Structures are given as C-alpha cells and as structure tokens.
C-alpha cells in the first residue's frame, strides 16, 4: 500500500510553522512493515503527522503502532506516577480496560465506550492550574488559554517517550475560540474548540539569538523528583509555559521517598535521530534547576526566568500549529522534538473522546555534540 505525505501548508499568520504533515490515504489497520518505515521517518522529519479517516481504528492497533517506534519497551510514558492522587495529571487520564497502555481522555459523560460502562471526563481547564484566571465574561465571549505546554514524560525514573499517538474519536461541536496570552502582550490566536497546539523544538532553537544558542548548548536541565507531585500546589504562568515561583512546591519531606539515581538530568538540546537537527527540548513546569558549565544555578525563580527567556518566543502565535481536529484523526508526534498543549474551555454539554498512547523509552535523548553544534559557531564567525 502506498500513501501520500502532504506537508502542512501554513497560513500567512503561521510564518514560523515549518513542521507538520497530513496523510489522507492510509488505513492504519492494514499498515505494512514497509509503510511503517515510511511513516516512522515522516514523524521524525515532520514532527507532527496527522493521519485522517481512522474512525475504525481499534485501541489495540493504536498501541501496536505506537509500540513499533520502540518495540523493546512496554511501560506507559508516566509509569504509574500519573495515578498518584495529588499528581497534576491524575485527573486527565485513565487506562482503557482491555488495552491499559492506551489512556482515555476527553470531556463529558461517556457511556459504553471500549469496555467502559460509564465515566465522567473533564477537559483540563486553566482555572485549576494557572495563577491567574480569566473572567466569566471573557470565557463567555469565547476567550481561552493554553493549559500547559509540555512533552509527555515522567521525568523521574523513566526516559521520555520517543513518540505519542493521539486519537480523536469524537470532537465537540465546531466553535471558534480565541487564545489570549495575558502576559502583558496583545498576543492572541484563533483556534478550534478543543484544539491541540504544537510548537517545534527545532524552530525554538533556530530562532534563539546566538548568545542563547551558545548558553543552551552549555546547559543541562535537572528535573524535580516526582515532578507532578512536586508542582501540585504551584501554579502556572498565564501562557501555560512554566510555573510562577511562590514557594508552593512540595518539599522533599512531603514527597514520596526519593531515589537519587532516578532523578533525571538531560541536556537542554536534543538531536533528532533522523534529520540530525537540533531541538530545544525542555518541559518547563517540571524543571528544578539548570546546570550551566557544570554549575547549578540553585535559584528556582531565576531558573524559571531564564527558561522563559529561552522558550517564550517559540509560542508566539506565528509559531503555533493548532490542529483542526476531525473525528477519526490519529496524530503521531515526535514527543522529543515538539511541545504541545491542551487548549479550550468546554461546556458541560460538550463531548470529547480521545485516546493517548506512548511508551517510556529504553534510551535517553540523543545529546548534541560539539560536531553537531559547530556549524552554528562557524556561521557566527563568518558573519
């Protein structure tokens, strides 16, 4: 079976969206080994690949396709950490009974779905996570926010998944909303209700000024132990990009026992395994410290300020791909190459049924070497 990969054509307003592809003529229930190899390379090349017309897709097939990106692993990307009651992601996910590697998420009362008799789902809302909240009047006027920019990863004990698959079985009625950044800018973004927003880590790196490129290359990121518990009482910036420092993070004494060897420290820059491109890849909400030239900063507020300086340009409206979901879309994205965010304020009457699948990787991210970074230094010296 052959299929066509069509790069997403950005609008004039999306001048920084240089990633994403669409496939309209592939049946994932009949995916051959040859077709999978083409699909695999497409995911790493285009970062976000949308495969349309998959309403017949079975959860087992979604799991099997996701697992083929790394056959030797079978652990959900968050392990069991997402089930801790206080975790900031516990309320958003629940496993399907017959295929527990696939998580159910969405909004509304769901009945008789994939072995689940009845379940009330709740779409994440910024009011439970952001430091400031929008007024009722603004929400009624159709305004909303990015919920939380992140990659799917436990960031403690387990390595980040290489890819995530996200299946949109049912979407709410089509309505438009306006994302407002509320960060002293006038930035806004027109989106579909319940969209998933993506930004490219490759583009995030490439738009950095040279001094920040150099600094990123010299920086490692230390994630908090049990990060989703650690941040459970803290609150996010209005853009959903990282946390506000108010001293609300849980102390070591308030966390479960900490295994020092399980704490994750990764480079700030990761290398794409197919294109060899450099990606700025950081989950800002979970970061506890930055280590620059081997020396920890040791000041969480300053760490967050510096991270925001690195990452805020990447979520400018022109750099965001907000996917326009159709029922039956399966999106596979390079989880180590993009950040994404849930978006939207849904009504009690809205119904959204989605399935998510990813596997914690057996391998850490690929670091960027001196040789990889050399062209950026050469470009500067020639200039």
QUIJORA-V92946 format. One record per residue. N is the residue number from 0. RES is the residue in three letters. SS is DSSP state (H for helix, E for strand, - for the rest). PSI is psi in radians with two decimals (none if undefined). D_FIRST is the distance of its C-alpha to the first C-alpha in Angstrom with 1 decimal. Layout:
BEGIN
N RES SS PSI D_FIRST
N RES SS PSI D_FIRST
END
This chain:
BEGIN
0 UNK - 2.27 0.0
1 UNK - 2.69 3.8
2 UNK - 2.85 6.7
3 UNK - 2.27 10.4
4 UNK - 2.05 13.2
5 UNK E 1.99 16.5
6 UNK E 2.45 19.7
7 UNK - 2.33 22.1
8 UNK - 1.87 24.9
9 UNK - 2.66 28.2
10 UNK - 3.03 31.1
11 UNK H -0.54 34.4
12 UNK H -0.22 35.6
13 UNK H 0.85 32.8
14 UNK - -0.39 33.9
15 UNK - 0.07 33.2
16 UNK - 1.70 29.7
17 UNK - 0.55 27.7
18 UNK - 2.96 24.8
19 UNK - 2.49 22.0
20 UNK E 2.74 18.5
21 UNK E 2.42 16.7
22 UNK E 2.19 13.1
23 UNK - -0.15 12.9
24 UNK - 0.71 9.5
25 UNK - 2.29 8.0
26 UNK - 1.89 9.0
27 UNK H -0.32 10.7
28 UNK H -0.23 11.8
29 UNK H 0.56 8.5
30 UNK - 2.11 8.0
31 UNK - 2.91 7.5
32 UNK H -0.70 10.3
33 UNK H -0.78 8.7
34 UNK H -0.63 7.1
35 UNK H -0.71 10.6
36 UNK H -0.69 12.4
37 UNK H -0.75 11.2
38 UNK H -0.75 12.1
39 UNK H -0.86 15.3
40 UNK H -0.59 16.5
41 UNK H -0.70 15.9
42 UNK H -0.77 18.2
43 UNK H -0.47 20.8
44 UNK H -0.79 20.7
45 UNK H -0.18 20.8
46 UNK - -0.78 22.6
47 UNK E 2.07 21.5
48 UNK E 2.16 17.9
49 UNK E 2.10 17.7
50 UNK E 1.94 14.7
51 UNK - 2.90 15.9
52 UNK - 0.78 15.8
53 UNK - 0.52 15.8
54 UNK - -0.40 19.1
55 UNK - -0.01 18.0
56 UNK - 2.27 17.2
57 UNK - 2.57 19.6
58 UNK H -0.67 21.9
59 UNK H -0.68 21.0
60 UNK H -0.72 17.3
61 UNK H -0.79 18.6
62 UNK H -0.82 20.9
63 UNK H -0.69 18.5
64 UNK H -0.75 16.2
65 UNK H -0.73 19.4
66 UNK H -0.49 20.9
67 UNK - -0.35 18.1
68 UNK - -0.36 19.6
69 UNK - 1.42 22.7
70 UNK - -0.44 22.5
71 UNK - -0.05 26.3
72 UNK - 2.73 27.5
73 UNK - 0.33 27.8
74 UNK - 2.28 30.6
75 UNK E 2.56 30.2
76 UNK - -0.53 30.8
77 UNK - 0.09 34.3
78 UNK - -2.28 35.1
79 UNK - 0.08 37.8
80 UNK H -0.51 39.5
81 UNK H -0.21 38.1
82 UNK H -0.11 40.0
83 UNK - 2.31 43.4
84 UNK - -0.67 45.3
85 UNK - -0.19 46.5
86 UNK - 2.47 43.2
87 UNK - -0.17 42.1
88 UNK - -0.06 38.6
89 UNK H -0.64 39.7
90 UNK H -0.18 39.9
91 UNK H -0.28 36.4
92 UNK - 2.57 34.3
93 UNK E 2.40 34.2
94 UNK E 2.60 31.9
95 UNK - 2.42 30.1
96 UNK - -0.76 32.0
97 UNK - -0.40 29.2
98 UNK - 1.38 27.1
99 UNK - -0.21 29.8
100 UNK - -0.26 27.6
101 UNK E 2.24 26.4
102 UNK E 2.41 29.2
103 UNK E 2.33 30.1
104 UNK E 2.82 31.6
105 UNK E -2.49 32.5
106 UNK E 2.46 35.6
107 UNK E 3.08 37.5
108 UNK E 2.05 38.2
109 UNK E 2.28 35.2
110 UNK E 2.42 35.6
111 UNK E 0.97 33.6
112 UNK E 2.01 30.5
113 UNK - 0.86 28.5
114 UNK - -0.02 31.7
115 UNK E 2.06 34.0
116 UNK E -0.83 36.8
117 UNK E 2.36 38.1
118 UNK E 2.40 38.0
119 UNK E 2.06 39.4
120 UNK E 2.61 37.2
121 UNK - 2.12 38.6
122 UNK - 2.29 36.9
123 UNK - 2.38 38.5
124 UNK - 2.43 41.3
125 UNK H -0.38 43.1
126 UNK H -0.42 46.5
127 UNK H -0.02 45.9
128 UNK - -0.45 45.0
129 UNK E 2.65 46.5
130 UNK - -0.72 50.1
131 UNK - 2.71 50.7
132 UNK - 2.71 49.4
133 UNK - 2.71 49.0
134 UNK - 2.76 51.5
135 UNK H -0.63 50.8
136 UNK H -0.72 51.5
137 UNK H -0.74 48.8
138 UNK H -0.74 46.2
139 UNK H -0.42 47.2
140 UNK - 0.02 46.8
141 UNK - 0.30 43.1
142 UNK E 2.64 43.5
143 UNK E -3.04 41.6
144 UNK - 2.81 40.8
145 UNK E 2.41 38.2
146 UNK - -1.07 38.8
147 UNK - 2.08 38.1
148 UNK - 2.24 36.2
149 UNK E 2.93 34.7
150 UNK - 2.74 32.0
151 UNK - 1.98 31.1
152 UNK - 2.48 33.3
153 UNK - -0.68 36.2
154 UNK - 0.35 38.0
155 UNK E 2.18 40.3
156 UNK - -0.77 39.6
157 UNK - 2.55 35.8
158 UNK E 2.64 33.7
159 UNK - 2.47 31.5
160 UNK - 2.60 27.9
161 UNK - -0.69 25.4
162 UNK E 2.80 23.2
163 UNK E 2.44 23.7
164 UNK E 2.41 21.3
165 UNK E 2.04 23.0
166 UNK E 2.12 21.9
167 UNK E 1.63 23.8
168 UNK E -0.78 24.1
169 UNK E 2.33 27.2
170 UNK - 2.69 29.0
171 UNK - 3.00 32.6
172 UNK - 2.55 33.8
173 UNK - 2.03 33.1
174 UNK - 2.66 36.1
175 UNK E 2.56 36.7
176 UNK E 2.84 38.6
177 UNK E 2.02 40.2
178 UNK E 2.23 39.9
179 UNK E 2.41 43.3
180 UNK - -0.53 43.9
181 UNK - 0.65 47.6
182 UNK - 0.70 48.4
183 UNK - 0.07 51.1
184 UNK - 2.94 48.5
185 UNK - 0.30 47.5
186 UNK - 2.33 43.8
187 UNK E 2.85 41.7
188 UNK E 2.18 38.1
189 UNK E 2.25 36.9
190 UNK E 2.82 34.2
191 UNK E 2.52 32.5
192 UNK - 2.22 34.2
193 UNK - 0.34 32.6
194 UNK - 2.82 30.5
195 UNK E 2.20 29.3
196 UNK E 2.46 30.6
197 UNK E 2.56 29.3
198 UNK E 2.64 31.0
199 UNK E 2.22 29.8
200 UNK H -0.51 31.9
201 UNK H -0.83 31.2
202 UNK H -0.65 32.7
203 UNK H -0.69 35.4
204 UNK H -0.78 36.4
205 UNK H -0.47 36.3
206 UNK - -0.03 38.6
207 UNK - 2.51 41.2
208 UNK - 2.78 44.5
209 UNK H -0.68 45.1
210 UNK H -0.62 47.6
211 UNK H -0.55 45.2
212 UNK H -0.84 42.4
213 UNK H -0.76 45.0
214 UNK H -0.72 46.2
215 UNK H -0.69 42.7
216 UNK H -0.51 42.1
217 UNK - 0.08 45.4
218 UNK E 2.41 44.7
219 UNK E 2.67 43.5
220 UNK E 2.15 42.8
221 UNK E 2.13 44.5
222 UNK E 2.62 43.2
223 UNK - 2.58 45.6
224 UNK - 2.49 45.7
225 UNK - 0.99 44.3
226 UNK H -0.59 43.4
227 UNK H -0.31 42.5
228 UNK H -0.78 45.8
229 UNK H -0.70 47.6
230 UNK - 0.07 46.6
231 UNK - -0.45 47.0
232 UNK - -0.17 50.3
233 UNK - 2.94 49.6
234 UNK E 2.70 48.3
235 UNK E 2.79 45.8
236 UNK - 2.82 46.4
237 UNK - -0.35 45.8
238 UNK - -0.12 42.6
239 UNK - 0.14 41.1
240 UNK - 1.49 41.1
241 UNK - 3.06 43.2
242 UNK E 2.76 46.4
243 UNK E 2.39 50.0
244 UNK - 1.87 52.6
245 UNK - 0.17 55.2
246 UNK - 0.41 55.7
247 UNK - -0.01 53.9
248 UNK - 2.54 51.6
249 UNK - 2.48 52.4
250 UNK - 2.93 54.6
251 UNK H -0.60 53.9
252 UNK H -0.45 56.4
253 UNK H -0.21 54.4
254 UNK - 2.82 51.1
255 UNK - 2.89 50.0
256 UNK - 2.41 51.0
257 UNK - 2.23 49.5
258 UNK - 1.99 48.0
259 UNK H -0.67 48.6
260 UNK H -0.23 45.9
261 UNK H -0.22 43.3
262 UNK E 2.34 44.1
263 UNK - 2.25 41.3
264 UNK E 2.06 42.2
265 UNK E 2.73 39.4
266 UNK E 2.71 39.5
267 UNK - -0.49 39.2
268 UNK E 2.27 36.7
269 UNK E 2.63 33.3
270 UNK E 2.35 31.0
271 UNK - 2.24 27.2
272 UNK - -0.28 25.5
273 UNK - -0.84 23.0
274 UNK - -0.30 24.9
275 UNK - 0.22 28.4
276 UNK - 2.78 29.6
277 UNK E 2.33 32.6
278 UNK E 2.33 32.4
279 UNK E 1.94 35.5
280 UNK - 1.75 34.6
281 UNK - 2.34 37.3
282 UNK - 1.72 37.6
283 UNK H -0.57 41.0
284 UNK H -0.47 42.2
285 UNK H 0.00 42.2
286 UNK E 2.32 43.9
287 UNK E -0.53 47.4
288 UNK E 2.77 48.2
289 UNK E 2.40 47.3
290 UNK E 1.93 48.4
291 UNK E 2.11 49.2
292 UNK - 0.66 50.2
293 UNK - -0.04 50.6
294 UNK E 2.13 52.9
295 UNK E 2.49 52.1
296 UNK - -0.77 53.0
297 UNK - 0.24 54.3
298 UNK - 1.81 54.7
299 UNK H -0.69 52.0
300 UNK H -0.77 53.0
301 UNK H -0.61 52.8
302 UNK H -0.83 49.5
303 UNK H -0.65 48.1
304 UNK H -0.75 49.7
305 UNK H -0.74 48.2
306 UNK H -0.72 44.7
307 UNK H -0.64 44.9
308 UNK H -0.68 46.0
309 UNK H -0.77 42.9
310 UNK H -0.42 40.4
311 UNK H -0.71 41.9
312 UNK H -0.51 40.8
313 UNK H -0.37 37.1
314 UNK H 0.19 37.2
315 UNK - 2.55 38.9
316 UNK H -0.63 37.4
317 UNK H -0.25 35.8
318 UNK H -0.03 33.9
319 UNK - 2.23 32.4
320 UNK E 1.90 29.0
321 UNK E 1.84 29.6
322 UNK E 2.32 26.4
323 UNK - 1.68 26.6
324 UNK - 2.40 25.1
325 UNK - 2.60 23.4
326 UNK - 2.31 23.3
327 UNK - 0.05 20.0
328 UNK E 2.35 19.3
329 UNK E 2.14 18.3
330 UNK E 2.18 19.7
331 UNK E 2.16 19.3
332 UNK E 2.65 22.1
333 UNK E 1.65 23.6
334 UNK - -0.39 26.7
335 UNK - 0.15 28.6
336 UNK - -0.17 28.1
337 UNK E 2.81 28.9
338 UNK E 2.70 31.5
339 UNK E 2.86 30.9
340 UNK E 2.43 33.3
341 UNK E 2.56 33.5
342 UNK E 2.61 35.2
343 UNK - 2.61 37.1
344 UNK - 1.88 40.0
345 UNK - 2.62 39.0
346 UNK - 2.88 41.5
347 UNK - -0.49 42.3
348 UNK - -0.16 40.6
349 UNK - 2.48 37.3
350 UNK - 2.27 34.4
351 UNK E 2.13 31.6
352 UNK E 2.00 29.3
353 UNK E 2.74 27.1
354 UNK E 2.36 25.7
355 UNK E 2.49 25.8
356 UNK E 2.32 24.7
357 UNK E 2.83 25.5
358 UNK E 2.29 26.9
359 UNK - 2.35 30.0
360 UNK E 2.62 29.2
361 UNK - -0.23 30.8
362 UNK - 2.50 31.3
363 UNK - 2.90 33.4
364 UNK - 2.69 32.2
365 UNK - 2.09 32.2
366 UNK E 2.73 35.6
367 UNK - 2.23 36.2
368 UNK - 2.97 38.4
369 UNK H -0.69 41.2
370 UNK H -0.70 39.0
371 UNK H -0.68 36.3
372 UNK H -0.32 39.0
373 UNK H -0.72 41.0
374 UNK H -0.52 39.4
375 UNK H -0.59 40.6
376 UNK H -0.72 44.1
377 UNK H -0.73 44.1
378 UNK H -0.66 43.0
379 UNK H -0.78 46.0
380 UNK H -0.59 48.5
381 UNK H -0.59 47.6
382 UNK - none 48.0
END
